[in-house]
Amino acid sequence: QVQLVEAGGGLVQPGGSLRLSCAVSGSRFSRYAMGWYRQAPGKKREMVATVTPSGSTNYADSVKGRFNASRDNAKNAVYLQMNSLKPEDTAVYYCNGFPGDFGSWGQGTQVTVSS
């Protein structure tokens, strides 16, 4: 079973930056497209960014131009660089497979954007 461990969240002021990381267990990581997702209180989980095995990316309109997803297949890791953060970016952020998840989710990492 794939295990996912997200890290890097925290409290940041509007306009600030954070870099999230996600460690993924398993030997087939380089074959999977990965996604970053987030869930705000009272809202459904939504896709934020995706990154293909070769590193091509796609973003939700709400974060386009501000977030940058990447991966390191040698380290079994994906990253999300978040710039120009807004209060509406406040959520728990998760990584998982895309479009289908791996059957379970990690604990996520809390991102809070507030002054």
CORURQUI-V529087 format. One record per residue. SS is DSSP state (A for helix, B for strand, O for the rest). Layout:
[[SS] [SS]]
//
This chain:
[[O] [O] [O] [B] [B] [B] [B] [O] [O] [B] [B] [B] [O] [O] [O] [O] [O] [B] [B] [B] [B] [B] [B] [B] [O] [O] [O] [O] [A] [A] [A] [O] [O] [B] [B] [B] [B] [B] [B] [O] [O] [O] [O] [O] [O] [B] [B] [B] [B] [B] [B] [O] [O] [O] [O] [O] [B] [B] [B] [O] [O] [O] [O] [O] [O] [O] [B] [B] [B] [B] [B] [B] [O] [O] [O] [O] [B] [B] [B] [B] [B] [B] [O] [O] [O] [O] [A] [A] [A] [O] [B] [B] [B] [B] [B] [B] [B] [O] [O] [O] [O] [O] [O] [O] [O] [O] [O] [O] [B] [B] [B] [B] [B] [O] [O]]
//
